[in-house]
């Protein structure tokens, strides 16, 4: 997670496919989808997926359902919202921010499913060193 116009999950990986403005990107063995942000990208290109924490929906793991699964590594209460740091198996940690009211409380170590609409994530060309 980095500061990128506020709190944003930034995941670096490689483009797998691009179709109708949507991009599949592989990050640490996980495949994520997002909307192409700017420059055209081709398969194999280094890319970065940006996803705001409030766009991630937390749920119970459901075999065969879309999204990705992980375990809650940290819970940070922030007044009107709670930030859940979710460690993915053999991959990155994502932060999901949910409203404090009406949300199901989650505990460290609990397995969860993370999902978001592909249009809520943006894929950019990776920064060149």
N, CA, C and O of each residue as an XYZ file, in Angstrom:
516
protein
N       0.850     -1.173      0.000
C       0.000      0.000      0.000
C       0.892      1.231      0.000
O       1.908      1.269      0.694
N       0.519      2.218     -0.763
C       1.326      3.427     -0.838
C       0.421      4.650     -0.908
O      -0.780      4.541     -1.158
N       1.021      5.815     -0.682
C       0.268      7.047     -0.860
C       0.239      7.361     -2.341
O       1.284      7.570     -2.956
N      -0.947      7.394     -2.916
C      -1.133      7.640     -4.340
C      -2.485      8.304     -4.452
O      -3.503      7.648     -4.671
N      -2.482      9.642     -4.294
C      -3.730     10.386     -4.220
C      -4.581      9.773     -3.104
O      -5.725      9.376     -3.322
N      -3.999      9.706     -1.912
C      -4.658      9.069     -0.780
C      -4.164      7.641     -0.656
O      -3.196      7.247     -1.306
N      -4.827      6.882      0.170
C      -4.439      5.489      0.400
C      -4.885      4.620     -0.772
O      -6.060      4.622     -1.138
N      -3.958      3.886     -1.352
C      -4.240      3.053     -2.519
C      -3.395      1.800     -2.470
O      -2.218      1.850     -2.112
N      -3.996      0.668     -2.832
C      -3.248     -0.570     -3.008
C      -2.586     -0.495     -4.378
O      -3.263     -0.261     -5.379
N      -1.272     -0.691     -4.432
C      -0.526     -0.701     -5.693
C       0.110     -2.070     -5.844
O       0.915     -2.484     -5.010
N      -0.251     -2.770     -6.906
C       0.229     -4.124     -7.138
C       0.985     -4.179     -8.448
O       0.425     -3.880     -9.502
N       2.255     -4.559     -8.393
C       3.076     -4.629     -9.598
C       3.108     -6.049    -10.136
O       3.271     -7.006     -9.379
N       2.952     -6.178    -11.444
C       2.960     -7.493    -12.061
C       3.147     -7.392    -13.559
O       3.746     -6.440    -14.059
N       2.631     -8.380    -14.270
C       2.740     -8.457    -15.735
C       1.362     -8.598    -16.344
O       0.506     -9.305    -15.813
N       1.152     -7.919    -17.467
C      -0.111     -8.001    -18.190
C      -0.252     -9.395    -18.804
O       0.668     -9.900    -19.446
N      -1.416    -10.002    -18.596
C      -1.725    -11.283    -19.229
C      -2.540    -11.073    -20.493
O      -2.198    -11.596    -21.553
N      -3.629    -10.298    -20.378
C      -4.508    -10.042    -21.522
C      -5.050     -8.625    -21.456
O      -5.108     -8.015    -20.389
N      -5.446     -8.111    -22.619
C      -6.133     -6.823    -22.719
C      -7.277     -7.025    -23.689
O      -7.073     -7.485    -24.813
N      -8.498     -6.678    -23.252
C      -9.668     -6.837    -24.104
C     -10.733     -5.823    -23.717
O     -11.144     -5.750    -22.559
N     -11.177     -5.039    -24.699
C     -12.232     -4.044    -24.488
C     -11.946     -3.116    -23.312
O     -12.851     -2.786    -22.546
N     -10.695     -2.696    -23.168
C     -10.327     -1.763    -22.109
C     -10.086     -2.391    -20.760
O      -9.664     -1.702    -19.831
N     -10.344     -3.699    -20.620
C     -10.067     -4.399    -19.366
C      -8.767     -5.166    -19.487
O      -8.464     -5.734    -20.537
N      -8.004     -5.180    -18.416
C      -6.704     -5.820    -18.409
C      -6.640     -6.856    -17.302
O      -7.079     -6.597    -16.182
N      -6.096     -8.027    -17.603
C      -5.785     -9.033    -16.587
C      -4.303     -8.908    -16.290
O      -3.484     -8.881    -17.208
N      -3.953     -8.831    -15.012
C      -2.564     -8.678    -14.596
C      -2.242     -9.761    -13.571
O      -3.025    -10.019    -12.658
N      -1.078    -10.390    -13.735
C      -0.651    -11.437    -12.811
C       0.286    -10.814    -11.786
O       1.273    -10.168    -12.138
N      -0.039    -11.020    -10.504
C       0.753    -10.488     -9.399
C       0.969    -11.610     -8.393
O       0.021    -12.047     -7.741
N       2.184    -12.073     -8.264
C       2.497    -13.083     -7.258
C       1.641    -14.329     -7.339
O       1.260    -14.892     -6.313
N       1.334    -14.766     -8.553
C       0.529    -15.967     -8.725
C      -0.972    -15.727     -8.699
O      -1.749    -16.664     -8.878
N      -1.388    -14.492     -8.479
C      -2.806    -14.127     -8.482
C      -3.116    -13.363     -9.759
O      -2.266    -12.626    -10.260
N      -4.317    -13.526    -10.291
C      -4.742    -12.774    -11.474
C      -5.793    -11.771    -11.035
O      -6.818    -12.138    -10.459
N      -5.527    -10.498    -11.314
C      -6.443     -9.421    -10.977
C      -6.879     -8.731    -12.266
O      -6.164     -8.755    -13.268
N      -8.068     -8.110    -12.228
C      -8.602     -7.420    -13.403
C      -8.835     -5.952    -13.074
O      -9.248     -5.600    -11.969
N      -8.559     -5.103    -14.062
C      -8.793     -3.685    -13.899
C      -8.973     -3.023    -15.253
O      -8.720     -3.626    -16.296
N      -9.409     -1.788    -15.218
C      -9.617     -1.010    -16.425
C      -8.294     -0.366    -16.820
O      -7.579      0.173    -15.975
N      -7.979     -0.427    -18.089
C      -6.769      0.194    -18.615
C      -6.872      1.701    -18.395
O      -7.854      2.324    -18.798
N      -5.859      2.286    -17.757
C      -5.930      3.695    -17.372
C      -5.490      4.656    -18.471
O      -6.110      5.703    -18.659
N      -4.451      4.324    -19.184
C      -3.925      5.301    -20.145
C      -3.304      4.604    -21.334
O      -3.995      4.166    -22.254
N      -1.985      4.509    -21.297
C      -1.242      3.949    -22.422
C      -1.689      2.535    -22.749
O      -1.996      1.755    -21.848
N      -1.728      2.203    -24.028
C      -2.038      0.822    -24.392
C      -0.952     -0.113    -23.875
O       0.236      0.199    -23.956
N      -1.360     -1.250    -23.349
C      -0.424     -2.248    -22.841
C      -0.602     -3.536    -23.623
O      -1.681     -3.814    -24.146
N       0.456     -4.313    -23.698
C       0.402     -5.590    -24.399
C       0.787     -6.694    -23.430
O       1.467     -6.432    -22.438
N       0.359     -7.941    -23.702
C       0.719     -9.052    -22.826
C       2.234     -9.124    -22.621
O       3.019     -8.970    -23.557
N       2.615     -9.364    -21.370
C       4.023     -9.442    -21.000
C       4.601     -8.144    -20.482
O       5.692     -8.135    -19.910
N       3.883     -7.036    -20.675
C       4.346     -5.728    -20.234
C       4.272     -5.623    -18.715
O       3.308     -6.089    -18.108
N       5.283     -5.015    -18.099
C       5.241     -4.730    -16.663
C       4.165     -3.677    -16.416
O       4.089     -2.676    -17.129
N       3.335     -3.911    -15.404
C       2.219     -3.003    -15.142
C       1.957     -2.915    -13.649
O       2.476     -3.709    -12.864
N       1.152     -1.946    -13.272
C       0.778     -1.716    -11.883
C      -0.733     -1.544    -11.804
O      -1.305     -0.754    -12.555
N      -1.381     -2.269    -10.907
C      -2.818     -2.138    -10.690
C      -3.017     -1.276     -9.451
O      -2.429     -1.551     -8.405
N      -3.840     -0.234     -9.560
C      -4.150      0.659     -8.444
C      -5.603      0.438     -8.034
O      -6.509      0.476     -8.867
N      -5.810      0.206     -6.741
C      -7.145     -0.102     -6.219
C      -7.323      0.548     -4.860
O      -6.563      0.286     -3.927
N      -8.333      1.397     -4.758
C      -8.599      2.080     -3.487
C      -9.210      1.105     -2.474
O     -10.048      0.281     -2.840
N      -8.800      1.192     -1.217
C      -9.261      0.258     -0.191
C     -10.781      0.214     -0.012
O     -11.328     -0.843      0.303
N     -11.459      1.322     -0.204
C     -12.912      1.348      0.005
C     -13.678      0.668     -1.129
O     -14.889      0.473     -1.016
N     -13.009      0.307     -2.205
C     -13.650     -0.380     -3.337
C     -13.645     -1.896     -3.178
O     -14.311     -2.604     -3.933
N     -12.890     -2.399     -2.192
C     -12.811     -3.837     -1.965
C     -13.951     -4.278     -1.059
O     -14.208     -3.666     -0.022
N     -14.627     -5.340     -1.458
C     -15.711     -5.920     -0.665
C     -15.167     -7.175      0.011
O     -14.579     -8.034     -0.646
N     -15.363     -7.279      1.322
C     -14.949     -8.464      2.063
C     -16.128     -9.406      2.232
O     -17.250     -8.971      2.493
N     -15.872    -10.687      2.081
C     -16.918    -11.689      2.269
C     -16.314    -12.998      2.725
O     -15.103    -13.107      2.915
N     -17.168    -13.986      2.898
C     -16.709    -15.318      3.265
C     -16.155    -16.015      2.029
O     -16.689    -15.837      0.934
N     -15.093    -16.806      2.182
C     -14.580    -17.563      1.040
C     -15.649    -18.506      0.491
O     -16.309    -19.218      1.248
N     -15.814    -18.505     -0.831
C     -16.779    -19.378     -1.499
C     -16.043    -20.104     -2.618
O     -15.623    -19.472     -3.587
N     -15.877    -21.438     -2.501
C     -15.160    -22.176     -3.548
C     -15.770    -21.937     -4.931
O     -16.987    -21.995     -5.104
N     -14.903    -21.668     -5.912
C     -15.349    -21.490     -7.284
C     -15.883    -20.115     -7.609
O     -16.229    -19.858     -8.762
N     -15.965    -19.220     -6.639
C     -16.493    -17.880     -6.895
C     -15.341    -16.929     -7.196
O     -14.212    -17.152     -6.759
N     -15.632    -15.868     -7.943
C     -14.603    -14.905     -8.327
C     -14.015    -14.172     -7.138
O     -14.483    -14.322     -6.009
N     -12.998    -13.386     -7.392
C     -12.297    -12.670     -6.334
C     -11.047    -13.422     -5.956
O     -10.591    -14.302     -6.687
N     -10.496    -13.075     -4.817
C      -9.309    -13.762     -4.323
C      -9.459    -13.935     -2.827
O     -10.238    -13.230     -2.187
N      -8.720    -14.863     -2.276
C      -8.848    -15.149     -0.852
C      -7.564    -14.856     -0.112
O      -6.474    -14.904     -0.683
N      -7.705    -14.551      1.164
C      -6.564    -14.289      2.025
C      -6.980    -14.413      3.476
O      -8.089    -14.847      3.788
N      -6.075    -14.025      4.356
C      -6.346    -14.040      5.798
C      -6.077    -12.649      6.352
O      -5.144    -11.964      5.934
N      -6.910    -12.251      7.296
C      -6.733    -10.943      7.910
C      -5.462    -10.964      8.757
O      -5.316    -11.774      9.672
N      -4.549    -10.050      8.426
C      -3.272     -9.963      9.129
C      -3.280     -8.860     10.190
O      -2.549     -8.935     11.177
N      -4.112     -7.835      9.979
C      -4.162     -6.712     10.903
C      -5.506     -6.018     10.771
O      -6.071     -5.939      9.681
N      -6.014     -5.516     11.894
C      -7.257     -4.749     11.911
C      -6.945     -3.392     12.528
O      -6.391     -3.318     13.625
N      -7.302     -2.307     11.819
C      -7.049     -0.960     12.314
C      -8.379     -0.208     12.356
O      -8.980      0.082     11.322
N      -8.821      0.098     13.572
C     -10.076      0.822     13.743
C      -9.805      2.307     13.569
O      -8.881      2.853     14.172
N     -10.618      2.961     12.736
C     -10.391      4.377     12.444
C     -11.626      5.236     12.589
O     -11.864      6.109     11.754
N     -12.420      5.017     13.625
C     -13.613      5.832     13.823
C     -14.742      5.408     12.906
O     -15.459      4.455     13.210
N     -14.912      6.104     11.782
C     -16.031      5.817     10.879
C     -15.778      4.616      9.968
O     -16.687      4.159      9.276
N     -14.539      4.102      9.966
C     -14.238      2.937      9.130
C     -13.188      2.060      9.816
O     -12.505      2.473     10.752
N     -13.094      0.841      9.308
C     -12.092     -0.106      9.793
C     -11.269     -0.558      8.594
O     -11.816     -0.898      7.545
N      -9.951     -0.561      8.759
C      -9.056     -1.030      7.698
C      -8.616     -2.450      8.032
O      -8.099     -2.721      9.116
N      -8.834     -3.350      7.075
C      -8.403     -4.735      7.215
C      -7.233     -4.965      6.272
O      -7.360     -4.795      5.059
N      -6.090     -5.354      6.835
C      -4.922     -5.708      6.035
C      -5.024     -7.206      5.798
O      -4.961     -7.996      6.740
N      -5.181     -7.596      4.529
C      -5.427     -8.995      4.178
C      -4.230     -9.537      3.407
O      -3.889     -9.042      2.332
N      -3.597    -10.570      3.978
C      -2.445    -11.213      3.339
C      -2.951    -12.298      2.400
O      -3.689    -13.193      2.812
N      -2.552    -12.213      1.140
C      -2.904    -13.229      0.163
C      -1.849    -14.327      0.195
O      -0.680    -14.058      0.469
N      -2.252    -15.553     -0.080
C      -1.295    -16.662     -0.106
C      -0.242    -16.398     -1.174
O      -0.585    -16.095     -2.317
N       1.022    -16.510     -0.820
C       2.138    -16.347     -1.756
C       2.005    -15.081     -2.590
O       2.251    -15.098     -3.796
N       1.625    -14.006     -1.962
C       1.457    -12.776     -2.717
C       1.426    -11.559     -1.814
O       1.911    -11.600     -0.683
N       0.859    -10.489     -2.313
C       0.865     -9.213     -1.598
C      -0.169     -9.169     -0.471
O      -0.978    -10.081     -0.301
N      -0.111     -8.081      0.285
C      -1.129     -7.770      1.291
C      -1.943     -6.603      0.746
O      -1.380     -5.610      0.284
N      -3.270     -6.723      0.798
C      -4.165     -5.655      0.362
C      -4.858     -5.057      1.572
O      -5.101     -5.745      2.564
N      -5.175     -3.776      1.487
C      -5.940     -3.111      2.532
C      -7.346     -2.877      2.006
O      -7.537     -2.305      0.933
N      -8.337     -3.333      2.785
C      -9.741     -3.088      2.483
C     -10.293     -2.207      3.599
O     -10.079     -2.491      4.777
N     -10.996     -1.149      3.235
C     -11.565     -0.242      4.239
C     -13.085     -0.341      4.159
O     -13.680     -0.123      3.104
N     -13.705     -0.676      5.296
C     -15.151     -0.843      5.329
C     -15.758      0.095      6.377
O     -15.106      0.405      7.374
N     -17.000      0.550      6.163
C     -17.648      1.407      7.159
C     -17.749      0.674      8.497
O     -17.970     -0.537      8.537
N     -17.585      1.424      9.594
C     -17.636      0.818     10.924
C     -19.049      0.382     11.295
O     -19.223     -0.569     12.057
N     -20.051      1.061     10.767
C     -21.426      0.710     11.114
C     -22.005     -0.268     10.095
O     -21.860     -0.083      8.886
N     -22.651     -1.293     10.593
C     -23.333     -2.249      9.729
C     -22.444     -3.308      9.117
O     -22.945     -4.199      8.433
N     -21.143     -3.244      9.337
C     -20.228     -4.226      8.754
C     -20.033     -5.397      9.713
O     -20.109     -5.237     10.931
N     -19.784     -6.568      9.149
C     -19.493     -7.743      9.958
C     -18.086     -7.600     10.527
O     -17.129     -7.459      9.766
N     -17.941     -7.634     11.865
C     -16.590     -7.536     12.436
C     -15.743     -8.739     12.011
O     -16.248     -9.859     11.928
N     -14.485     -8.510     11.750
C     -13.545     -9.552     11.326
C     -12.389     -9.589     12.317
O     -12.076     -8.585     12.956
N     -11.752    -10.762     12.443
C     -10.661    -10.938     13.397
C      -9.373    -11.338     12.681
O      -9.403    -11.927     11.600
N      -8.250    -11.008     13.300
C      -6.952    -11.404     12.766
C      -6.924    -12.928     12.623
O      -7.333    -13.656     13.527
N      -6.433    -13.395     11.469
C      -6.357    -14.823     11.193
C      -7.571    -15.378     10.464
O      -7.528    -16.501      9.963
N      -8.647    -14.611     10.396
C      -9.878    -15.070      9.744
C      -9.702    -15.110      8.223
O      -9.192    -14.156      7.636
N     -10.124    -16.214      7.579
C     -10.083    -16.244      6.114
C     -11.198    -15.377      5.536
O     -12.319    -15.380      6.045
N     -10.893    -14.641      4.478
C     -11.882    -13.787      3.826
C     -11.696    -13.841      2.317
O     -10.640    -14.217      1.809
N     -12.746    -13.456      1.628
C     -12.728    -13.316      0.177
C     -12.747    -11.831     -0.131
O     -13.525    -11.087      0.465
N     -11.894    -11.384     -1.062
C     -11.872     -9.994     -1.492
C     -12.361     -9.933     -2.932
O     -11.970    -10.745     -3.770
N     -13.205     -8.978     -3.200
C     -13.722     -8.818     -4.564
C     -13.905     -7.329     -4.842
O     -14.062     -6.521     -3.927
N     -13.880     -6.988     -6.129
C     -14.156     -5.617     -6.564
C     -14.576     -5.673     -8.015
O     -14.262     -6.623     -8.732
N     -15.286     -4.650     -8.437
C     -15.672     -4.538     -9.841
C     -14.412     -4.193    -10.641
O     -13.645     -3.330    -10.213
N     -14.175     -4.841    -11.792
C     -12.966     -4.544    -12.579
C     -12.811     -3.057    -12.893
O     -11.690     -2.554    -12.968
N     -13.919     -2.360    -13.076
C     -13.845     -0.932    -13.377
C     -13.388     -0.083    -12.205
O     -13.071      1.092    -12.386
N     -13.346     -0.661    -10.991
C     -12.897      0.082     -9.818
C     -11.371      0.086     -9.688
O     -10.822      0.874     -8.918
N     -10.691     -0.774    -10.423
C      -9.229     -0.823    -10.395
C      -8.700     -0.251    -11.702
O      -9.334     -0.396    -12.747
N      -7.553      0.392    -11.648
C      -6.925      0.957    -12.838
C      -5.561      0.306    -13.048
O      -4.821      0.070    -12.093
N      -5.243      0.022    -14.294
C      -3.958     -0.595    -14.628
C      -3.124      0.408    -15.420
O      -3.576      0.961    -16.422
N      -1.901      0.631    -14.951
C      -0.968      1.569    -15.557
C       0.305      0.831    -15.978
O       0.607     -0.238    -15.448
N       1.026      1.383    -16.902
C       2.358      0.861    -17.212
C       3.219      1.058    -15.981
O       3.117      2.080    -15.304
N       4.075      0.075    -15.686
C       4.955      0.170    -14.533
C       5.960      1.296    -14.730
O       6.374      1.577    -15.855
N       6.349      1.937    -13.639
C       7.348      2.986    -13.708
C       8.671      2.385    -14.158
O       9.039      1.287    -13.743
N       9.364      3.094    -14.988
C      10.659      2.626    -15.482
C      11.767      3.127    -14.569
O      11.755      4.278    -14.134
N      12.719      2.255    -14.286
C      13.834      2.634    -13.393
C      14.887      3.406    -14.155
O      15.896      3.808    -13.577
